[in-house]
């Protein structure tokens, strides 16, 4: 330790001595020739010194530690004509210059372009100048995305795909890997998960109007947080210095869902305003209410008779009507406090109300079918009970996220100091949700009910009633059997973070060397609390007939069904006084998932960077210390008559024990990134780094839940405090060819060696933490996983073609990912593909931008993947491949007014989950959403 201290003192002393030497600085700004937008990502070069610099979001650049003399400074940006200025500097001081870049091939046309071409040029420039393998999505000069939805825009990027929720893009997959392996931040501050269990961030919580750009970094440097294996998503909101002039944009939109036949409104405002040369405000507000529907079928409990007849024990027909309201705002203040310091304060708040109405028709069979074929199964109540449930879910979940950050940058000679402090917050709330209110009829005598299921169409199994149809359709015979109310859900996630980075640049004969070091503290608290009331009876007459409604389901006849407004009216009028509350089940459900977690991550790093006109090398070491305090409940539900502590229980009894523990670990994380300019148009990158991904709090918390039914069957879910984090070695090699001013073709390979990856495993008839079970879901560390893949992409604005084809744009990308690992089971080790890892992803976009008209057709393909592990391979859950086609068009009526339209899911892409047996693929879940159309107007001032 003393040796390290002495080396650090020596390095800092040398730096301070060097800073005292007489040297000068060249600073400047790069903007388009319209004077509207700084060109972030523009490359600056002093050829005689081999020195390079990159323009920041304000278009500013800086060369420090220069000796007196005259230098040529060259500016380059994708699609613009290269410019050179000659600058003379004295022995000491600062010289300022400015570049106004014009479009390639002309000295008078400005480079201000909108829509698809603007985002393409910005992405090319920022990707080319980046230190690592990076994908970029940005707004254009007047603050608009080419898509109305950020997740859908990300779907077009190389190596990126999006996992849907209810047909809407929500979670980002990088290189085919699970969204759990990504990290996300807003303005450099971690975005926290709104849900109570996971770390993965739902991208649809943040309105797209509040976002300026998103960068997906696929390799890391020592000054970056190390908790990512798939990719690091950095979301940036608008800065007043992002543009030279202010703007105000208003938008209004209506969307129509074909399945729900409902219209949904959306409104937004976005602005940026300079208050003088050194002060600016920026921000926005968005509100959207989206109503849509989903038709769903789910099956479970697939089994096989001794005669080889396959059947499902449970069949569910589900009708969803969903209303999602998103609103949010952001506000930022940017200050240039003199020539050497810039300061900022930025805040963002977003709220997401998800109201889900679900109606179900459920068949539950407890005996084998009486007859059947390879594609049918017929059940007779004479052989065993057939239970028919008709229920309704009325759930309103409210999710919020907020970030507030303040900081700045100070540049004095060769020294650069970055500093920031931030507070991040996320929560998920429910108050009074009903999931479900259930009406049940049991058929368990000869002649009561016969039902047949047709499995010939795997995704749309049908049913038919052989006998007993009158009672089956009589709503008065369905009495209340369960009402489960989430009286309160309170899940909160908070984090404070503090960061400082110090860098010192040294001018060399050719190029520049920068020594950088710093530290970061992240202090996080997460909790989940439930109060759940379960009612399993009603004192009086209450049946489905009292709340009867009509169905809107398209896959089968679900009738009779409950009506939401009638259920709400009944509860508002009668309350819960006559419902019979089950205290034991209520206490069990209320305590089962509750936990607390505190996680402190302290990090420090040392980084060296050599940069010249031909090569850039960044390497160093990061160390992160993680300390976690966890608390949860162990629940054991024991039936009447069992012997506990030598005493026979007179009633069913719930035992609740609080569990509390600490754990900590330290990770040393080296990294090396090399960027080489093989020619003016060819860039090669090689990267190697070590990273980690910490387990989700819900998997890690010491929660032990065991439930024993009337047949003494014990099922459970366990948290596993012994889980280790994923730890991975990552290797990347890419080649980028910028063969035209507005084009790039690139390809690369990647390899990841992951130790202790985490999977949820279903176990039968065993014990965990000393608790016996018949069936349990337990998160475990796998042994080792390897990920190998390659990706290729081609992006080109074909402006060199003759009119009218000079408005065409093409974007093609493909990623292959082979991700495999070994999981230990009690019966032996299984080799599996990593959960949520798709082998093939492909995106294709054909766009057109010309004369105020913009059109795009886009297709996105994601290969099938393993979703959940069963107790054996035949019980694993798989998701089928997904291919979706979207269309969008925009038309500029005047310089400030634009009309737009978008058709989402034009080909009615569906979601299908299945298991590979018995005998053949068997349905677990099927959903369809149909087409959504969007139409609107945007005005910019």
N, C-alpha and C positions, 0 to 999 in steps of 0.2 A: 504493500500500500504506500509506504514512504517513497519507494522508487517512482510509482505512478504520480504521486504528488509533486515530486521534484521535476519530473518530465513536464507535467502540466504547467508548473510555474515557469519553467524555462521557455516553453512554447509561447506563453502569454507575454513574458518579458521580451522575447525576441520580436513578437508582433508589435508591441508598443514602441520598441526602439525603431523598427522599420517604419512605423507610421510617422515618426518624426522627421524622416528624410524628406527632402524637397521633392514634391511630385504634384502633378496636376490631374484634373478630372475632366472628361468630356461627358456631358449629359445631353439628352435630347428626347424628342418625341417623334413617333411615326404615326401618321394618320392617312386616311384616304383623301384624295384630292378634292372631294366634296366638302371636306372639313367637318363631317358629321361624326365619324367613328374612328377612334384610335385602333390601330391594327395590332391587337395582341397576337403574339407568336411570330411577329416579324423578326428576321435574323439580321443582326448588325455585325459587320466585320471590319477589322483593320488589317488588311492583307500583309503589310510590312512587318507586323508584330505577331501575326497568327492569332490575334485576339478576337473573340466572339462575344456577343451579348444577345439577349432575347428581350423583346418589348413586353412589358407587363400589361395588365388590363387597361391601364391608362395610356398605353402606347409609349411609356417612358423606358429609357435604357440608360446605361451608365458604364463608362470605362474609367477605372481609377488607377492610381499609381503609375501615371505616365510621365516620362521625362520630356523636357522641353524639345519642341520640334514641330514639323508639319506632317500630318497624317491624312491619308485618304480613308474615309469612312463609307462603307458600302451597305446599302439597305436592300433586303430581299423579302418578298411576300408572295404567296401563291397567287398567280393570275395577274401580277403587277409587273411593270417594267422596272428592272433593277436600276437603282440610282446611286450616284457617288458624289460625295462632297469632300472638299479639301479643308482641313482644319489646322490652324496653328495655335499651339499652346505654349505658354511661358513656363518659367521655373516653378511657379506655384499659383494655384487658382482653379476656377471652374469655367469652362467654355461650353456654351449651349448652342445646339443646332436643331433643326427640324426638317423632317421629310414629309412630303405630300405625294403619295404614291398614286400613279395613274394606271389604268388598265393596260394589259399587255398589248403591244402593237400600235399604240397611239399616244400622243403627247397631250391630248386635250380631253379625251373621254375620262370621266371620273370612275372610280372603282366601286362606287356605292351600288350594290346589287341587293336584291331582296330574295326571300323565300329560299328555295332549295339550293340555288347556286351560291348564295351567301353563306349558308351553313356548311356547304361543301368546301368552299375556299378557306373558311375559318378553321374547319377541322383539319384540312391538309396542312395549313401553316402551323397550327399548334401541335399536331402530331409530329411534324418534321423537326420542330425545335425542342421537343420534349426530351427529358433525361432518360425516360424509361419507355417500355411498351405501353402506349396509351391510346385510348379511343375517346374522341371529343364530340359532344353535341352542343351547339350554341344557337342563340337567337340571331336574327339578322339585324340590320342597322336600325330598324324601327321597332324592334322588340317583339318579334313574333317567331314562334316555332313553325316548322313546316307541318307539324301535326298539332291536333288539338289536345293530344294526350301525351305526356312525357314518356310513359311506359311504352306506348306504341312507337314513339320516335326511337327509343333505345333499341327496340326490336330490329331496326334496320342496320345497326352497327356491327362490325366484324366481331365474331365470337360472342355476340350477345343475343340472348333470347329472354322472353318474359313468360312467367307462369301466371295463368289466369285464375281468378276467383270469381265464380258466377259469370264467366265469360268476359271478364274485364281484367286487363293487364294489371298485375299487382307486385309480384316479386321478380327480381332480376336474376337471371342465370348467366354466369360468365364462363365461357368455354365449356358449356354443357354441364357444369357442376351445380350442386345444390345451392340455393340462395343463402343457406345457413353459413356458407363459407365465405361470404362477402362482408365487408364493413361499409358503413355509409356515414357521411358527415355533411353538415350544412355550414358553409363558410369556415371550414376547417374544424368544426366542432361536432362531436359524435351525435348522430341521430339515434335516439333510443327507441326501443321496441314498445309499441302500445300494448301488445298482448302480455299476458302474465307469465309465459313460460319461455319464449324463444328470444333470440337476439336478432333474428332477421327482420329487416325493416320493410314494411309495406309502402311501396312507392306511391300508391294512389292516395295516401293521406294528404300529400302536399299538392295544391293546385298548380298546374303548369304555368299559369300567368306570373307566378311569383319567382320563377327560376330564370336566371340568366344563362347558365351553362351547366353541363354535367361532364365530368371527366372520369373515365373508368381506367384506373391504373392497374395493369396486370403484372407489373414487377415493382419492387420496392427499393428505396434507398434508405440509409440509416436514419435520416431525419424524419421518416414517416412512421406512424403507428404500425406495429408489426402484426396486428391481429387480422390477417386476411390470407386466404389461400386461393380463392377464386379471383376476386378483384376488389379494389378499393374505390368506392363511388364517392366522388367529391362534388356536392351540389353547391353552386354559387348563386346568390341572389344579386340583384342589380346594384351596381355602384354608380354614383353620380359621375365618376371619372371615366366610366366606360364609353362615354360619348362626349364629343366636343360641344354639342348643342343639346338643349333639353327636348323632351318629347312628352306627349300625353296621348295615350291610346285607350279608346273605349271599345268594348265589344259586347255583342248580344247574340245569343245562339239558342236555337231550339232543336231538340233531337227527338226522334220517333223510333220506338222499339216495336218491331213487327209482331213479336210474340205477345207482349202486354197490350199493344195497341194504345199506348200512352205517349203523350208529348211531355218533354222535360225542358225547362228553361235553364239558361246559364248567362251570367253577366260578369264582366270584369273591367277593371281600370288599372292602368299601369302608367307610371310617370318617372321622369328623371329631370332634375332642374339644377343648373349651376346658379349659385348665389354669389357671383363673383368668380374670379379665377381660382381661388383656393378653398372654396366652400361649396358643398352641394348636398342636396337631398334627393332620395330616390325611394320608391316603394310601389305598392300595389295592393289591390283587393280583388278577391274573386268569390263568387257565390254560384253554386250549381246544385240543382235538385234533379236527380236522375231516377226515373221509374222504369223498371224492366221486369221481365219474368224469366223463369227457368222451369223447364219440364224435366223431371228426374225419375229414374228407376234405380233401386238398390236391392241387392240380394246378398244373403249371408248364410253361413252354416252349411256350405256345400258338403254333402256326404254321399255315400254309395252303399246300396244294399248288397247282401251276399250274392244276389243274382246279377250284380253289375249295373243296377239302375241308379243313375245319378239324379240328385234332387237337391233343392235349396230348402233349408228349414224355415227361412224368413224371406218374404218378398214384400217390398215396399214400393208403392207408387206415390211420388212426392210432387207437389205443385207449389212452386215458390213465386211470390210477388215481393219485390224488393224496392225499397226507396232509400236512396243514398243522397244525403245532403252534405256537401263540402263547402266550407267557407274558410277563408284565411286572409291574412294580410302580412305585409312586411314593410319595414321602414328602416332606412339607413342614412347615417350622417357621415360624410367624408370631409376631412379637413387636411389641407396642406399647410402645416405649421412651419413655414419657412422653406428654405431650399433643401433642407436635409431630412425633414421629418414629415411623414403622413400619418394621420390618425383616423380611426373609424369606430363607429358604434353601429351595430346591426342587430335587428330583432326580427323574428318570424314567429307567427302563431297560426296554427291550422287546426280546424275541428272537423270531424268526420262522423256524421250520424248515420248509422246503418240500421234501418228498420226492416226486419225480415219476417214476413208472414209465410208460414208453411202449413199446408194441409196434407195429411197422409192417409192412405189406406194400407193397412198392414195385415198380412196373413202370417200367423205363427203356428207351425205344425210341430207336435212333439212325438210323432210316430212316423214310421216309414210309409211311403205311398202304397196304396192298395194295388195299383197297376201302373203301367207306363210303357213307354218305348224309348228309343235312343234320344228322342227330342221332346217327350212329354212325361208328366208325372201326375197321377190322379190320387187325391186324398179323400178318405171317407171317415166321417166322424165316428163311425162304428168301431174303427180301429184305434182311435186315439183323439185327444182333444184338438180341435182346430179353433184357434183364437183369432178373432177379427177385431182390429182396433181402428178407430177413426179419430184422429186427433188434430190439434191445431197448435201451432207455435206462433207466439206474438212477442218477438224479441226486439228490443231497441238497445243497441250498443253504441256508446259514444266514445270516440277516440280523439285525443288531443295530443299535439306535439308543440313544443316551444323551444326556441333557442335565442339566447341573448349573448352577444360577444362584443368585446371592446379590445382594442389593441392598436398597434402601429408598427412602423418601420422607421428607423433612423440610420442614415448613411453619412458617415464622416470620413472623408478620404477613402482608404482601403477597407474601412470597417463597416459592417452592416449588422444592425441589431434588430431582430424581430421579437415582439412580445405580445401576448394576448392572455385574456382571462375570459372564461365562458361558463354559462349555466345552461344545461339542457334538461328538458322535462318531457315526459310522455305519460299518458294515463289511459285507462280504459274503464268505463263506468257502465253499470246497469242498475236500474232502479225499477223493480216491479215487472221485469220481463217474465212471460209465461212460456215455459218450454218443458213439457207440453201441457195442454189440458186434453185428457184422453177419455174417450168413451169406448167401452168394450162390450163385446158379446162373445160368449164361449159356446161352441157347438161340440158336445161330447156324448152324444147318444146316437144310436142307430137311426138313420133317416133324417138327422138334423141338418147336415150339410155335406155336399160333395163338391169339390172344386178341382179343376184340372188346369195345369200350367203348360203352355207351349213354349219350349226353349229353342225352336228352330231358327228364329231370328235372335242371335245372342244378345244384341243390344236393346231389343224391344220385346221381351217376353210378354205374352198375353195370358189372360186367365178367362175361364168360363165356369159358370155355376151349373152343376149337373142336377142337383135337387136342393130344396130348402131355400130357394131364391126369395120367397115372400118374407121370411124372417130376416134373411141377409140384407134386404133392402128396407126393412122397417126401422126408421130412426128411433122410435120409442123403445126399442128393445136394446139400444146401446146406452148403458148407464155409465155414470162417471166412475172411473177406476183410479184416476191419478190427476192431480194438478200440482205441478212443480213450479214454484215461483222463485226467481232470483230476486229476492227482496233488496239485496245490495251486492254489487260487485265493485270492489275498489282496488284497482291495480295501478300502482304508481312507480315510476322510474325516474330518478333524479341523478344528475352528475355535475360536479364542479370540475373544471379543468384549468390548469395554469401552464403556460408554455413560454420558454425563452430560447432563442437561437442567436448565437454570436458567430460571425464569420469575418475572416481577415483574408483579403486578396493580395497575392504577391505577383508582380509582373515579372515574367521570364523573358529570355531572348526571343523565344517563340512560344506564345501562348501565355496562360495564366494558371496559377495554382491557388486554390482557395482552401483554407483550413476552417472547418466549421464544427462547433460543438454546442450542445444544449441539453435541456431536460424538460420533462413534462410530467405533471401529476394529474391523475384522473381519480376522483373520489366519487364513488357511485353507491346509491342506495336503491334497492328495489323491494317491493312488497306486493303481496296479493292477499286480499281478504274477501271472503264470501259470507253472506247470510242467505241461506236457502231454506225455504219453507216447503215441505212436502205434505200434501193432503191426499189421502188414499180412500176417501169416502165422503158421502154427503148425507146429512141428516134431513131427509125429506125426499121429494120427488124432483129429480133433475136428470134429464136425458138429452140425447142428441136432438130430439124433436124440439126441444125448447130453444135451440140456437141454430136451426136448420138453415143452410144456405144453398147456393148453386155453384157448380164447378166451372173452371175455365181451363181445365187440363186437356192436353191434346194427345196423350199417348195411350190412354185407356179410360174406361168409365170408372170414376172414383166414387160416384154417388152412393148414398147421401153424404154430404160433407157439412162441416161446421162453418158458420159465418162469423167473420171477425167482428163486425160492428155489433152483432147480437151478443157475442160473448162479452165484449167490453161493456155493453149496456147492462147485461145481467150482473156482472161484477160490480159495476158502479151503483146499481140499485140495491143489490143484496149483500155486498161485501163478502167477507170470508167467514162470517160467524157460524154458518151452518156447515162449512167444510170441516172435515175431521182431520186435524193435523197429526201426523205421525212424528212424535218427538224424537224417536230413535233415528229414523231415517233422515230427519231434518238436521239433527246434530252431526250425523255422519257426513252428509253432503256439505254442510257448512264448514267443516274442519278439514275435509279431505285434501283440498288443494292449496290451503293457506301456507304461506312461507314468508320469511324475511331473508334478505341477503345484503351484505355490505361488501363491496369490492374496491380495493385500492390498488391502482397500478402506478408505480413510479418508474420512470424511464430516463435514461441518459444515453448519449451517443457521442461518438467522435467520427468525423467524416472528412475525407480529403477528396478534392475535385481538381483534376487537371483538364483544362479546356484549351483547344487550339482549333485552327481552321480545318484540321483534318481528323482529329480524334478528341473524344471526351471520355474521361475515365472517372467514375465516382465509386469510391469504396470506403468501407469503415465498419464499425462495430456498434451495435445497439444492445443495451441490456435493459430488460424489463423485469421488475419484481412485482408479483401478484400476491396479495393477501386477501383472503375471503373469510367472512363470518357468515355462517348459514344456520338457520333455525327453521324447523318444520314440525309436523305432527306424525306420529305413528298411530294409526287407527286399527283396532282389532274388534270386529263385530262377532260376538260369541253368542250362540243360541242357548235358549233355556235348557237346563239339564246338564250342561257341560261343567266339568270340574276345573275351577281356577283357584290356585293357591290352597287346594285341599277343601274348597267349599263348592257345593253344587249350586249353580245359578238358578234362581226361581223365575227369572224373566230373561228375554234377550237383552244383552248388555253390551254397551259400547265402551271400550277402554281407549282413552286418549292419553298418550304420553308425549310430552314435549321433548324434542331432540335438538341439540345445539352443538355446533362444532366449528373449529377453525382449521384452515389449511393455507399453505403458502408455497410458492415455488419461484425460482429465478431462471430466466432464459437469456442465454447469450446468443445474439442474432447477427452474424456477419452478413455482408452483402457486397456485391461487385457488379457494376453496370458499365459496359463499354459501348460507346456510339462512335462509329467510324464513317467518315465521308469517303467512300471508295472512288467517287467522282462527283461532279457537280450535280448529278441526278440520282445517284445511288447511295443509300444510307444503310449500313449494317448495324445491328444491335445484338449484343450478347449480355445476358444477365444471369446472375446466380445469387440467391438469397435464402435465408432461413426465416420462417415465419411460424405463427401459431394461431389457433382459433380456440378460444375458451368455450367450455360447455355452456349450453343454455341453462339459465337459472332454474327453470322448471325441472330439467333433467338432473341437475346437481343437488337440489334441495333435499334434505333428509325427510322425505314424505313417504310413508309406508301405509298403503291403503289395502285392507283385506275385507272382503264381504263374503258372507256365507249364506247360501240360500236354504230353502226348505228341504232340499235334497242333500244338504251338507256339502255342496259343491263350493269350494273356496276360490274366488277370483280376486285378482289384485293388480294394482299399479304401484310401482316403486320408483322413488328417486334414488339416485346412486351417488352418494357423496364421495365415493372413491374414484369417480371418473377423472381421467387425466385429459388435459387439452390436446386437441390435434396439434401435432408438430410436424413441420414439413420442410424438406429441402426442395427448392424450386429452381428450374433452369429454363431459360428462354433464348432463342436465337431467331432473329428475323432479318429479312432483306426487303427494303423499300425502294422502288424504282419510280421516280417522278419524271415520267417520260414526256410530259406535256405540262404547260403552265397550270392547267386546272385538272390534273389527273395524277393518280398513283395506282400502282399495282404492287402488291406486297404478299409475302408468304413467310411462314415461320413454323418452327417446331417448339414444343414445350414438354417438359417432363417434371413430375412431382413425385417425390417419395414421402408418403405420409405415414407417420407412426401414431397409433392410438386413435384412429378415426372412430367416430361414435355412431352407433346404430341402435334403434329400438327393436328388441327381439321378443317374440312371443315364446314363452316356455310353458310346458305342460308337466304337471305332477312333479314338483320339486320343492325347494325351499330357498329363501333369500333372506339374509340378515337374521337367520334363525326362525323365519316365519314360513310355515308350510303353505303350499297353495296347490290347487288343481290347474289353474290357468293364470298366467301373469304376463304383463308387459314390463320389461326391464331394459333401461338404456345401458349399453355396455361398450367398452372400448374394443375395437377390433385389433388384430395383431398388426398388420402392415398393409398399406394400400399403395398402389402405383398408378399414376396417371400419365399416359402418353398421348400426345395429339399433335395435330398440325392445323393451321388455318391459312386461308388464302382469301384475298379480297381485291376487287377492282372497282375504282371510282373514277368517273370521267365526266366532266362537263364538255359536251361535244360542240363547243362554240366555233370550231374550225370548219364545220360542215357548211355547205351552201344553204342559204335561206330556203325554206323555213325550218330546215332540220338543225340549224345551229342552236336551237333551244333545248335539244335533247340532253338528258342526264342519265347515266347508268350507274348503278351500285349493285355489285354482286359480291357475296361473301359466303364462305363455307368453312365449317369447323368440324374436325374429327376428334373425338375424345374417347380413349379407351381407359376406363377407370375401374380397377378391380382391387378387391381386398379379401382378407381372410377373417372370418368371424368364429370365435370358439363357441360351440354348443356342448351340452352335456353328452351328446352322442358323437361328438367329433367336430372337426373344423370344416366349415363350408367356405368355398370360394364364391364370392358374389360380385356383381357390379355395384359400385357405390350408389346408395340411394339418391334419387333425383338427378343422376348423371345420364345425360343423353349422348349416345355415340355420334349422331349426326345432327348438325344444325345448319340451316341454309336460309339465306335471305336474298331476295331479288327485288330491285326497285327500278322501274323505268319512269323517268320524270320528263316534264317539258316545261320550260320557263321562257316566255317570249311575248313581248308586246302587251304586258299587263295581264297575260293569261298564264296560269300555272296548273299543271295536271300531273297526277302521279298514280300509278298502280303498283302495289307492293304485295309481295307474298312472303310469308314467314313459315318455315318448317322446323319443327322440333321433334326429334326421334322419340320413340317410346322409352320408358325408363322404369326401373324398380322403385316402387314407392314405399313399401313397408315389408319387413321380414316376417314370415310366419314361422311356426314351430318346425316346419319342414318345407322343402322347396315348392311342393304343390300348393301350399297355403300362402305363398308370397303374393303380395299385391303389386300389380304392374299397371302402368298407365300407357295407353296406346299413343302412337304418334299423332301430331297435331299440325295441320296446315291451314293457314288463314289468309284470305285475300282481302285487301282494303283498297278503296279508291278515294282520291281527294282531288278537288279542283278549287281554284281561286281566280277571281277576276277583279282587276283594279278598275273601278268605275271612274275615279278621279285620282289625283295624286294622293289624296288623303283618305279615300273610301274604298274598301275592298269587300267583295262578297265571297263567301266560301261555302263549300258543301263537301260532305264526307260520307262515304258508305263503309261501315265497319262490319266485318265478318260477312262479306258478300256471298261466300260459298257455304254459309251456315255450318261452319266447323263445329264439331261436337267434342265432348270430353267422355272418354271411356276408360274405366278401370276394371281389371279382371284378374283372375287367378288361373294358373295353368293346370287345371284338373278339378275334379276327377274326369279322366278320359280325354277331355279337350278343354279349350279355353272356356271359362265360366264367368259370367258377368258379376261384378261387384257394384259398379256404379256407372250410370249413363246420364248425361245431361245434354240438352240442346237449348240454344239461345236465340237463334235466327238473326236477322239483319237489324242493325241500328243505323238510321240515317240522321245526319247533322247538317243544319243549314243556319247561316248567320251572316252578320255584317260587322266589320271592324273599321273604326274611324281613327285616324292618326293626325295629330296636330303638332 
